[in-house]
Amino acid sequence: MNYYLSALDDMLKTELDNPSIGIILVRNKNKLNVEYALRDINKPIGVSSYELSEYLPPEILKELPTEEELNLHIDLENK
């Protein structure tokens, strides 16, 4: 993640842009994996979980991938 964020900031970010952030989607939350993945990273990084809310406007909800769609992409990349 650090590699991609550094490249993005170096090649695409303008003076008007805020620092880039990365999002890592995982199937199961594992504190040890997060700790090792982010160890020695000097960029500010936050780790959190999220839940889709029924209060999002329908036009936004219809644009978000389903859990099944996300899992399909994750499974393909791990093969």
PDB file of N, CA, C and O in Angstrom:
ATOM      1  N   MET A   1       0.827  -1.180   0.000  1.00  0.00           N
ATOM      2  CA  MET A   1       0.000   0.000   0.000  1.00  0.00           C
ATOM      3  C   MET A   1       0.876   1.250   0.000  1.00  0.00           C
ATOM      4  O   MET A   1       0.595   2.213  -0.713  1.00  0.00           O
ATOM      5  N   ASN A   2       1.926   1.229   0.794  1.00  0.00           N
ATOM      6  CA  ASN A   2       2.815   2.384   0.861  1.00  0.00           C
ATOM      7  C   ASN A   2       3.417   2.695  -0.505  1.00  0.00           C
ATOM      8  O   ASN A   2       3.541   3.861  -0.878  1.00  0.00           O
ATOM      9  N   TYR A   3       3.788   1.667  -1.246  1.00  0.00           N
ATOM     10  CA  TYR A   3       4.352   1.834  -2.589  1.00  0.00           C
ATOM     11  C   TYR A   3       3.377   2.584  -3.499  1.00  0.00           C
ATOM     12  O   TYR A   3       3.747   3.559  -4.154  1.00  0.00           O
ATOM     13  N   TYR A   4       2.133   2.118  -3.529  1.00  0.00           N
ATOM     14  CA  TYR A   4       1.135   2.719  -4.415  1.00  0.00           C
ATOM     15  C   TYR A   4       0.781   4.140  -3.992  1.00  0.00           C
ATOM     16  O   TYR A   4       0.605   5.011  -4.844  1.00  0.00           O
ATOM     17  N   LEU A   5       0.674   4.385  -2.690  1.00  0.00           N
ATOM     18  CA  LEU A   5       0.373   5.737  -2.230  1.00  0.00           C
ATOM     19  C   LEU A   5       1.517   6.694  -2.530  1.00  0.00           C
ATOM     20  O   LEU A   5       1.284   7.847  -2.895  1.00  0.00           O
ATOM     21  N   SER A   6       2.743   6.228  -2.380  1.00  0.00           N
ATOM     22  CA  SER A   6       3.898   7.077  -2.693  1.00  0.00           C
ATOM     23  C   SER A   6       3.945   7.409  -4.177  1.00  0.00           C
ATOM     24  O   SER A   6       4.209   8.552  -4.551  1.00  0.00           O
ATOM     25  N   ALA A   7       3.690   6.416  -5.024  1.00  0.00           N
ATOM     26  CA  ALA A   7       3.670   6.647  -6.470  1.00  0.00           C
ATOM     27  C   ALA A   7       2.549   7.601  -6.845  1.00  0.00           C
ATOM     28  O   ALA A   7       2.750   8.505  -7.656  1.00  0.00           O
ATOM     29  N   LEU A   8       1.385   7.412  -6.270  1.00  0.00           N
ATOM     30  CA  LEU A   8       0.242   8.285  -6.546  1.00  0.00           C
ATOM     31  C   LEU A   8       0.557   9.722  -6.159  1.00  0.00           C
ATOM     32  O   LEU A   8       0.325  10.644  -6.940  1.00  0.00           O
ATOM     33  N   ASP A   9       1.082   9.911  -4.960  1.00  0.00           N
ATOM     34  CA  ASP A   9       1.422  11.260  -4.504  1.00  0.00           C
ATOM     35  C   ASP A   9       2.498  11.892  -5.373  1.00  0.00           C
ATOM     36  O   ASP A   9       2.440  13.088  -5.658  1.00  0.00           O
ATOM     37  N   ASP A  10       3.472  11.110  -5.794  1.00  0.00           N
ATOM     38  CA  ASP A  10       4.575  11.626  -6.596  1.00  0.00           C
ATOM     39  C   ASP A  10       4.152  11.963  -8.024  1.00  0.00           C
ATOM     40  O   ASP A  10       4.589  12.974  -8.574  1.00  0.00           O
ATOM     41  N   MET A  11       3.315  11.136  -8.623  1.00  0.00           N
ATOM     42  CA  MET A  11       3.020  11.276 -10.048  1.00  0.00           C
ATOM     43  C   MET A  11       1.714  12.015 -10.356  1.00  0.00           C
ATOM     44  O   MET A  11       1.595  12.619 -11.422  1.00  0.00           O
ATOM     45  N   LEU A  12       0.746  11.982  -9.461  1.00  0.00           N
ATOM     46  CA  LEU A  12      -0.561  12.551  -9.795  1.00  0.00           C
ATOM     47  C   LEU A  12      -1.027  13.681  -8.882  1.00  0.00           C
ATOM     48  O   LEU A  12      -1.811  14.531  -9.304  1.00  0.00           O
ATOM     49  N   LYS A  13      -0.565  13.700  -7.666  1.00  0.00           N
ATOM     50  CA  LYS A  13      -1.044  14.683  -6.696  1.00  0.00           C
ATOM     51  C   LYS A  13      -0.590  16.080  -7.064  1.00  0.00           C
ATOM     52  O   LYS A  13       0.553  16.288  -7.470  1.00  0.00           O
ATOM     53  N   THR A  14      -1.502  17.043  -6.920  1.00  0.00           N
ATOM     54  CA  THR A  14      -1.165  18.448  -7.156  1.00  0.00           C
ATOM     55  C   THR A  14      -1.067  19.164  -5.815  1.00  0.00           C
ATOM     56  O   THR A  14      -1.358  18.577  -4.773  1.00  0.00           O
ATOM     57  N   GLU A  15      -0.663  20.415  -5.839  1.00  0.00           N
ATOM     58  CA  GLU A  15      -0.545  21.199  -4.609  1.00  0.00           C
ATOM     59  C   GLU A  15      -1.899  21.394  -3.928  1.00  0.00           C
ATOM     60  O   GLU A  15      -1.960  21.627  -2.721  1.00  0.00           O
ATOM     61  N   LEU A  16      -2.965  21.301  -4.686  1.00  0.00           N
ATOM     62  CA  LEU A  16      -4.304  21.508  -4.137  1.00  0.00           C
ATOM     63  C   LEU A  16      -4.880  20.253  -3.491  1.00  0.00           C
ATOM     64  O   LEU A  16      -5.872  20.332  -2.767  1.00  0.00           O
ATOM     65  N   ASP A  17      -4.270  19.102  -3.743  1.00  0.00           N
ATOM     66  CA  ASP A  17      -4.776  17.834  -3.224  1.00  0.00           C
ATOM     67  C   ASP A  17      -4.308  17.587  -1.796  1.00  0.00           C
ATOM     68  O   ASP A  17      -3.212  17.987  -1.403  1.00  0.00           O
ATOM     69  N   ASN A  18      -5.157  16.926  -1.038  1.00  0.00           N
ATOM     70  CA  ASN A  18      -4.781  16.460   0.295  1.00  0.00           C
ATOM     71  C   ASN A  18      -3.933  15.201   0.143  1.00  0.00           C
ATOM     72  O   ASN A  18      -3.908  14.605  -0.934  1.00  0.00           O
ATOM     73  N   PRO A  19      -3.232  14.783   1.212  1.00  0.00           N
ATOM     74  CA  PRO A  19      -2.460  13.544   1.119  1.00  0.00           C
ATOM     75  C   PRO A  19      -3.377  12.369   0.757  1.00  0.00           C
ATOM     76  O   PRO A  19      -4.532  12.315   1.179  1.00  0.00           O
ATOM     77  N   SER A  20      -2.851  11.448  -0.017  1.00  0.00           N
ATOM     78  CA  SER A  20      -3.610  10.270  -0.422  1.00  0.00           C
ATOM     79  C   SER A  20      -3.794   9.330   0.759  1.00  0.00           C
ATOM     80  O   SER A  20      -2.967   9.286   1.670  1.00  0.00           O
ATOM     81  N   ILE A  21      -4.884   8.585   0.732  1.00  0.00           N
ATOM     82  CA  ILE A  21      -5.110   7.564   1.743  1.00  0.00           C
ATOM     83  C   ILE A  21      -5.366   6.245   1.039  1.00  0.00           C
ATOM     84  O   ILE A  21      -5.820   6.228  -0.105  1.00  0.00           O
ATOM     85  N   GLY A  22      -5.084   5.159   1.702  1.00  0.00           N
ATOM     86  CA  GLY A  22      -5.338   3.840   1.147  1.00  0.00           C
ATOM     87  C   GLY A  22      -6.367   3.116   1.983  1.00  0.00           C
ATOM     88  O   GLY A  22      -6.486   3.335   3.188  1.00  0.00           O
ATOM     89  N   ILE A  23      -7.104   2.253   1.322  1.00  0.00           N
ATOM     90  CA  ILE A  23      -8.099   1.431   2.013  1.00  0.00           C
ATOM     91  C   ILE A  23      -7.771  -0.027   1.733  1.00  0.00           C
ATOM     92  O   ILE A  23      -7.642  -0.433   0.577  1.00  0.00           O
ATOM     93  N   ILE A  24      -7.638  -0.794   2.773  1.00  0.00           N
ATOM     94  CA  ILE A  24      -7.371  -2.221   2.636  1.00  0.00           C
ATOM     95  C   ILE A  24      -8.625  -2.965   3.084  1.00  0.00           C
ATOM     96  O   ILE A  24      -9.048  -2.856   4.235  1.00  0.00           O
ATOM     97  N   LEU A  25      -9.209  -3.717   2.166  1.00  0.00           N
ATOM     98  CA  LEU A  25     -10.399  -4.504   2.491  1.00  0.00           C
ATOM     99  C   LEU A  25      -9.973  -5.931   2.807  1.00  0.00           C
ATOM    100  O   LEU A  25      -9.267  -6.570   2.027  1.00  0.00           O
ATOM    101  N   VAL A  26     -10.400  -6.407   3.931  1.00  0.00           N
ATOM    102  CA  VAL A  26     -10.069  -7.776   4.329  1.00  0.00           C
ATOM    103  C   VAL A  26     -11.335  -8.530   4.684  1.00  0.00           C
ATOM    104  O   VAL A  26     -12.320  -7.949   5.138  1.00  0.00           O
ATOM    105  N   ARG A  27     -11.291  -9.817   4.471  1.00  0.00           N
ATOM    106  CA  ARG A  27     -12.448 -10.654   4.775  1.00  0.00           C
ATOM    107  C   ARG A  27     -12.642 -10.793   6.279  1.00  0.00           C
ATOM    108  O   ARG A  27     -13.768 -10.705   6.769  1.00  0.00           O
ATOM    109  N   ASN A  28     -11.564 -11.009   7.009  1.00  0.00           N
ATOM    110  CA  ASN A  28     -11.634 -11.169   8.456  1.00  0.00           C
ATOM    111  C   ASN A  28     -10.645 -10.222   9.111  1.00  0.00           C
ATOM    112  O   ASN A  28      -9.501 -10.112   8.670  1.00  0.00           O
ATOM    113  N   LYS A  29     -11.078  -9.543  10.151  1.00  0.00           N
ATOM    114  CA  LYS A  29     -10.213  -8.625  10.874  1.00  0.00           C
ATOM    115  C   LYS A  29      -9.196  -9.436  11.684  1.00  0.00           C
ATOM    116  O   LYS A  29      -9.571 -10.311  12.465  1.00  0.00           O
ATOM    117  N   ASN A  30      -7.917  -9.143  11.493  1.00  0.00           N
ATOM    118  CA  ASN A  30      -6.865  -9.857  12.194  1.00  0.00           C
ATOM    119  C   ASN A  30      -5.822  -8.837  12.641  1.00  0.00           C
ATOM    120  O   ASN A  30      -5.077  -8.313  11.813  1.00  0.00           O
ATOM    121  N   LYS A  31      -5.763  -8.557  13.921  1.00  0.00           N
ATOM    122  CA  LYS A  31      -4.882  -7.528  14.461  1.00  0.00           C
ATOM    123  C   LYS A  31      -3.418  -7.785  14.102  1.00  0.00           C
ATOM    124  O   LYS A  31      -2.682  -6.845  13.799  1.00  0.00           O
ATOM    125  N   LEU A  32      -2.994  -9.034  14.134  1.00  0.00           N
ATOM    126  CA  LEU A  32      -1.606  -9.361  13.833  1.00  0.00           C
ATOM    127  C   LEU A  32      -1.261  -9.023  12.378  1.00  0.00           C
ATOM    128  O   LEU A  32      -0.198  -8.464  12.106  1.00  0.00           O
ATOM    129  N   ASN A  33      -2.149  -9.358  11.452  1.00  0.00           N
ATOM    130  CA  ASN A  33      -1.911  -9.024  10.044  1.00  0.00           C
ATOM    131  C   ASN A  33      -1.790  -7.521   9.835  1.00  0.00           C
ATOM    132  O   ASN A  33      -0.911  -7.055   9.110  1.00  0.00           O
ATOM    133  N   VAL A  34      -2.675  -6.770  10.469  1.00  0.00           N
ATOM    134  CA  VAL A  34      -2.630  -5.308  10.343  1.00  0.00           C
ATOM    135  C   VAL A  34      -1.333  -4.778  10.935  1.00  0.00           C
ATOM    136  O   VAL A  34      -0.688  -3.915  10.340  1.00  0.00           O
ATOM    137  N   GLU A  35      -0.953  -5.278  12.079  1.00  0.00           N
ATOM    138  CA  GLU A  35       0.270  -4.819  12.736  1.00  0.00           C
ATOM    139  C   GLU A  35       1.495  -5.049  11.842  1.00  0.00           C
ATOM    140  O   GLU A  35       2.312  -4.145  11.669  1.00  0.00           O
ATOM    141  N   TYR A  36       1.624  -6.245  11.280  1.00  0.00           N
ATOM    142  CA  TYR A  36       2.774  -6.536  10.423  1.00  0.00           C
ATOM    143  C   TYR A  36       2.707  -5.771   9.103  1.00  0.00           C
ATOM    144  O   TYR A  36       3.735  -5.317   8.600  1.00  0.00           O
ATOM    145  N   ALA A  37       1.535  -5.627   8.551  1.00  0.00           N
ATOM    146  CA  ALA A  37       1.399  -4.934   7.266  1.00  0.00           C
ATOM    147  C   ALA A  37       1.769  -3.455   7.382  1.00  0.00           C
ATOM    148  O   ALA A  37       2.278  -2.869   6.426  1.00  0.00           O
ATOM    149  N   LEU A  38       1.520  -2.857   8.530  1.00  0.00           N
ATOM    150  CA  LEU A  38       1.732  -1.412   8.673  1.00  0.00           C
ATOM    151  C   LEU A  38       2.963  -1.053   9.498  1.00  0.00           C
ATOM    152  O   LEU A  38       3.243   0.128   9.702  1.00  0.00           O
ATOM    153  N   ARG A  39       3.689  -2.032   9.967  1.00  0.00           N
ATOM    154  CA  ARG A  39       4.883  -1.761  10.767  1.00  0.00           C
ATOM    155  C   ARG A  39       5.903  -0.981   9.931  1.00  0.00           C
ATOM    156  O   ARG A  39       6.094  -1.260   8.747  1.00  0.00           O
ATOM    157  N   ASP A  40       6.540  -0.024  10.552  1.00  0.00           N
ATOM    158  CA  ASP A  40       7.598   0.786   9.938  1.00  0.00           C
ATOM    159  C   ASP A  40       7.096   1.715   8.836  1.00  0.00           C
ATOM    160  O   ASP A  40       7.903   2.248   8.074  1.00  0.00           O
ATOM    161  N   ILE A  41       5.803   1.919   8.735  1.00  0.00           N
ATOM    162  CA  ILE A  41       5.256   2.868   7.765  1.00  0.00           C
ATOM    163  C   ILE A  41       5.242   4.239   8.418  1.00  0.00           C
ATOM    164  O   ILE A  41       4.750   4.390   9.536  1.00  0.00           O
ATOM    165  N   ASN A  42       5.777   5.236   7.732  1.00  0.00           N
ATOM    166  CA  ASN A  42       5.854   6.572   8.291  1.00  0.00           C
ATOM    167  C   ASN A  42       4.673   7.465   7.917  1.00  0.00           C
ATOM    168  O   ASN A  42       4.544   8.570   8.443  1.00  0.00           O
ATOM    169  N   LYS A  43       3.825   7.004   7.028  1.00  0.00           N
ATOM    170  CA  LYS A  43       2.650   7.786   6.647  1.00  0.00           C
ATOM    171  C   LYS A  43       1.549   7.570   7.679  1.00  0.00           C
ATOM    172  O   LYS A  43       1.440   6.488   8.257  1.00  0.00           O
ATOM    173  N   PRO A  44       0.726   8.606   7.911  1.00  0.00           N
ATOM    174  CA  PRO A  44      -0.392   8.393   8.837  1.00  0.00           C
ATOM    175  C   PRO A  44      -1.401   7.419   8.241  1.00  0.00           C
ATOM    176  O   PRO A  44      -1.816   7.566   7.091  1.00  0.00           O
ATOM    177  N   ILE A  45      -1.789   6.432   9.025  1.00  0.00           N
ATOM    178  CA  ILE A  45      -2.705   5.401   8.547  1.00  0.00           C
ATOM    179  C   ILE A  45      -3.700   5.107   9.661  1.00  0.00           C
ATOM    180  O   ILE A  45      -3.334   5.023  10.833  1.00  0.00           O
ATOM    181  N   GLY A  46      -4.946   4.955   9.284  1.00  0.00           N
ATOM    182  CA  GLY A  46      -5.974   4.575  10.240  1.00  0.00           C
ATOM    183  C   GLY A  46      -6.539   3.221   9.861  1.00  0.00           C
ATOM    184  O   GLY A  46      -6.606   2.876   8.682  1.00  0.00           O
ATOM    185  N   VAL A  47      -6.937   2.469  10.844  1.00  0.00           N
ATOM    186  CA  VAL A  47      -7.544   1.159  10.610  1.00  0.00           C
ATOM    187  C   VAL A  47      -8.899   1.170  11.283  1.00  0.00           C
ATOM    188  O   VAL A  47      -9.025   1.542  12.450  1.00  0.00           O
ATOM    189  N   SER A  48      -9.899   0.763  10.547  1.00  0.00           N
ATOM    190  CA  SER A  48     -11.246   0.781  11.093  1.00  0.00           C
ATOM    191  C   SER A  48     -12.099  -0.261  10.403  1.00  0.00           C
ATOM    192  O   SER A  48     -11.696  -0.849   9.399  1.00  0.00           O
ATOM    193  N   SER A  49     -13.252  -0.478  10.937  1.00  0.00           N
ATOM    194  CA  SER A  49     -14.231  -1.333  10.272  1.00  0.00           C
ATOM    195  C   SER A  49     -15.405  -0.448   9.876  1.00  0.00           C
ATOM    196  O   SER A  49     -15.543   0.673  10.365  1.00  0.00           O
ATOM    197  N   TYR A  50     -16.234  -0.953   9.001  1.00  0.00           N
ATOM    198  CA  TYR A  50     -17.375  -0.163   8.577  1.00  0.00           C
ATOM    199  C   TYR A  50     -18.572  -1.062   8.371  1.00  0.00           C
ATOM    200  O   TYR A  50     -18.450  -2.280   8.246  1.00  0.00           O
ATOM    201  N   GLU A  51     -19.715  -0.439   8.340  1.00  0.00           N
ATOM    202  CA  GLU A  51     -20.958  -1.141   8.091  1.00  0.00           C
ATOM    203  C   GLU A  51     -21.779  -0.269   7.154  1.00  0.00           C
ATOM    204  O   GLU A  51     -21.871   0.943   7.354  1.00  0.00           O
ATOM    205  N   LEU A  52     -22.373  -0.870   6.140  1.00  0.00           N
ATOM    206  CA  LEU A  52     -23.244  -0.093   5.264  1.00  0.00           C
ATOM    207  C   LEU A  52     -24.480   0.323   6.036  1.00  0.00           C
ATOM    208  O   LEU A  52     -25.029  -0.447   6.824  1.00  0.00           O
ATOM    209  N   SER A  53     -24.898   1.521   5.805  1.00  0.00           N
ATOM    210  CA  SER A  53     -26.048   2.047   6.515  1.00  0.00           C
ATOM    211  C   SER A  53     -27.246   2.127   5.588  1.00  0.00           C
ATOM    212  O   SER A  53     -27.115   2.434   4.403  1.00  0.00           O
ATOM    213  N   GLU A  54     -28.392   1.851   6.134  1.00  0.00           N
ATOM    214  CA  GLU A  54     -29.605   1.977   5.331  1.00  0.00           C
ATOM    215  C   GLU A  54     -29.961   3.440   5.123  1.00  0.00           C
ATOM    216  O   GLU A  54     -30.887   3.757   4.375  1.00  0.00           O
ATOM    217  N   TYR A  55     -29.231   4.332   5.779  1.00  0.00           N
ATOM    218  CA  TYR A  55     -29.525   5.760   5.681  1.00  0.00           C
ATOM    219  C   TYR A  55     -28.814   6.444   4.521  1.00  0.00           C
ATOM    220  O   TYR A  55     -29.032   7.630   4.275  1.00  0.00           O
ATOM    221  N   LEU A  56     -27.969   5.711   3.807  1.00  0.00           N
ATOM    222  CA  LEU A  56     -27.350   6.293   2.616  1.00  0.00           C
ATOM    223  C   LEU A  56     -28.409   6.492   1.546  1.00  0.00           C
ATOM    224  O   LEU A  56     -29.329   5.683   1.424  1.00  0.00           O
ATOM    225  N   PRO A  57     -28.286   7.561   0.772  1.00  0.00           N
ATOM    226  CA  PRO A  57     -29.258   7.780  -0.306  1.00  0.00           C
ATOM    227  C   PRO A  57     -29.226   6.616  -1.296  1.00  0.00           C
ATOM    228  O   PRO A  57     -28.155   6.079  -1.577  1.00  0.00           O
ATOM    229  N   PRO A  58     -30.367   6.225  -1.820  1.00  0.00           N
ATOM    230  CA  PRO A  58     -30.446   5.078  -2.741  1.00  0.00           C
ATOM    231  C   PRO A  58     -29.519   5.202  -3.945  1.00  0.00           C
ATOM    232  O   PRO A  58     -28.992   4.194  -4.415  1.00  0.00           O
ATOM    233  N   GLU A  59     -29.311   6.414  -4.452  1.00  0.00           N
ATOM    234  CA  GLU A  59     -28.436   6.577  -5.621  1.00  0.00           C
ATOM    235  C   GLU A  59     -26.976   6.259  -5.291  1.00  0.00           C
ATOM    236  O   GLU A  59     -26.210   5.879  -6.177  1.00  0.00           O
ATOM    237  N   ILE A  60     -26.591   6.412  -4.039  1.00  0.00           N
ATOM    238  CA  ILE A  60     -25.234   6.033  -3.623  1.00  0.00           C
ATOM    239  C   ILE A  60     -25.185   4.529  -3.353  1.00  0.00           C
ATOM    240  O   ILE A  60     -24.250   3.853  -3.782  1.00  0.00           O
ATOM    241  N   LEU A  61     -26.183   4.006  -2.646  1.00  0.00           N
ATOM    242  CA  LEU A  61     -26.214   2.578  -2.336  1.00  0.00           C
ATOM    243  C   LEU A  61     -26.142   1.710  -3.583  1.00  0.00           C
ATOM    244  O   LEU A  61     -25.472   0.677  -3.577  1.00  0.00           O
ATOM    245  N   LYS A  62     -26.822   2.112  -4.651  1.00  0.00           N
ATOM    246  CA  LYS A  62     -26.838   1.287  -5.863  1.00  0.00           C
ATOM    247  C   LYS A  62     -25.483   1.273  -6.565  1.00  0.00           C
ATOM    248  O   LYS A  62     -25.232   0.387  -7.382  1.00  0.00           O
ATOM    249  N   GLU A  63     -24.602   2.232  -6.268  1.00  0.00           N
ATOM    250  CA  GLU A  63     -23.274   2.291  -6.872  1.00  0.00           C
ATOM    251  C   GLU A  63     -22.236   1.472  -6.110  1.00  0.00           C
ATOM    252  O   GLU A  63     -21.175   1.162  -6.652  1.00  0.00           O
ATOM    253  N   LEU A  64     -22.529   1.120  -4.866  1.00  0.00           N
ATOM    254  CA  LEU A  64     -21.575   0.373  -4.048  1.00  0.00           C
ATOM    255  C   LEU A  64     -21.627  -1.114  -4.392  1.00  0.00           C
ATOM    256  O   LEU A  64     -22.705  -1.657  -4.635  1.00  0.00           O
ATOM    257  N   PRO A  65     -20.469  -1.775  -4.416  1.00  0.00           N
ATOM    258  CA  PRO A  65     -20.469  -3.218  -4.677  1.00  0.00           C
ATOM    259  C   PRO A  65     -21.062  -3.980  -3.493  1.00  0.00           C
ATOM    260  O   PRO A  65     -20.994  -3.536  -2.347  1.00  0.00           O
ATOM    261  N   THR A  66     -21.630  -5.114  -3.797  1.00  0.00           N
ATOM    262  CA  THR A  66     -22.155  -5.975  -2.737  1.00  0.00           C
ATOM    263  C   THR A  66     -21.001  -6.752  -2.097  1.00  0.00           C
ATOM    264  O   THR A  66     -19.894  -6.784  -2.635  1.00  0.00           O
ATOM    265  N   GLU A  67     -21.264  -7.369  -0.963  1.00  0.00           N
ATOM    266  CA  GLU A  67     -20.247  -8.202  -0.314  1.00  0.00           C
ATOM    267  C   GLU A  67     -19.822  -9.334  -1.241  1.00  0.00           C
ATOM    268  O   GLU A  67     -18.641  -9.675  -1.311  1.00  0.00           O
ATOM    269  N   GLU A  68     -20.784  -9.915  -1.953  1.00  0.00           N
ATOM    270  CA  GLU A  68     -20.486 -11.016  -2.865  1.00  0.00           C
ATOM    271  C   GLU A  68     -19.566 -10.555  -4.002  1.00  0.00           C
ATOM    272  O   GLU A  68     -18.647 -11.276  -4.391  1.00  0.00           O
ATOM    273  N   GLU A  69     -19.815  -9.359  -4.528  1.00  0.00           N
ATOM    274  CA  GLU A  69     -18.972  -8.831  -5.611  1.00  0.00           C
ATOM    275  C   GLU A  69     -17.550  -8.579  -5.120  1.00  0.00           C
ATOM    276  O   GLU A  69     -16.587  -8.884  -5.824  1.00  0.00           O
ATOM    277  N   LEU A  70     -17.415  -8.027  -3.920  1.00  0.00           N
ATOM    278  CA  LEU A  70     -16.081  -7.806  -3.356  1.00  0.00           C
ATOM    279  C   LEU A  70     -15.351  -9.125  -3.152  1.00  0.00           C
ATOM    280  O   LEU A  70     -14.175  -9.253  -3.492  1.00  0.00           O
ATOM    281  N   ASN A  71     -16.054 -10.103  -2.596  1.00  0.00           N
ATOM    282  CA  ASN A  71     -15.442 -11.411  -2.362  1.00  0.00           C
ATOM    283  C   ASN A  71     -15.012 -12.066  -3.663  1.00  0.00           C
ATOM    284  O   ASN A  71     -13.975 -12.728  -3.706  1.00  0.00           O
ATOM    285  N   LEU A  72     -15.782 -11.895  -4.713  1.00  0.00           N
ATOM    286  CA  LEU A  72     -15.433 -12.462  -6.017  1.00  0.00           C
ATOM    287  C   LEU A  72     -14.076 -11.934  -6.486  1.00  0.00           C
ATOM    288  O   LEU A  72     -13.241 -12.697  -6.970  1.00  0.00           O
ATOM    289  N   HIS A  73     -13.863 -10.630  -6.340  1.00  0.00           N
ATOM    290  CA  HIS A  73     -12.590 -10.033  -6.751  1.00  0.00           C
ATOM    291  C   HIS A  73     -11.447 -10.457  -5.838  1.00  0.00           C
ATOM    292  O   HIS A  73     -10.333 -10.695  -6.302  1.00  0.00           O
ATOM    293  N   ILE A  74     -11.717 -10.551  -4.566  1.00  0.00           N
ATOM    294  CA  ILE A  74     -10.686 -10.979  -3.617  1.00  0.00           C
ATOM    295  C   ILE A  74     -10.289 -12.414  -3.915  1.00  0.00           C
ATOM    296  O   ILE A  74      -9.100 -12.733  -3.941  1.00  0.00           O
ATOM    297  N   ASP A  75     -11.266 -13.283  -4.140  1.00  0.00           N
ATOM    298  CA  ASP A  75     -10.981 -14.681  -4.429  1.00  0.00           C
ATOM    299  C   ASP A  75     -10.178 -14.841  -5.704  1.00  0.00           C
ATOM    300  O   ASP A  75      -9.285 -15.686  -5.758  1.00  0.00           O
ATOM    301  N   LEU A  76     -10.469 -14.048  -6.740  1.00  0.00           N
ATOM    302  CA  LEU A  76      -9.736 -14.148  -8.013  1.00  0.00           C
ATOM    303  C   LEU A  76      -8.274 -13.756  -7.840  1.00  0.00           C
ATOM    304  O   LEU A  76      -7.389 -14.363  -8.444  1.00  0.00           O
ATOM    305  N   GLU A  77      -8.021 -12.744  -7.018  1.00  0.00           N
ATOM    306  CA  GLU A  77      -6.652 -12.270  -6.842  1.00  0.00           C
ATOM    307  C   GLU A  77      -5.818 -13.220  -5.984  1.00  0.00           C
ATOM    308  O   GLU A  77      -4.589 -13.198  -6.058  1.00  0.00           O
ATOM    309  N   ASN A  78      -6.458 -14.037  -5.185  1.00  0.00           N
ATOM    310  CA  ASN A  78      -5.720 -14.957  -4.316  1.00  0.00           C
ATOM    311  C   ASN A  78      -5.437 -16.304  -4.957  1.00  0.00           C
ATOM    312  O   ASN A  78      -4.815 -17.161  -4.329  1.00  0.00           O
ATOM    313  N   LYS A  79      -5.872 -16.511  -6.174  1.00  0.00           N
ATOM    314  CA  LYS A  79      -5.650 -17.795  -6.843  1.00  0.00           C
ATOM    315  C   LYS A  79      -4.361 -17.809  -7.600  1.00  0.00           C
ATOM    316  O   LYS A  79      -4.021 -18.816  -8.221  1.00  0.00           O
TER     317      LYS A  79
END
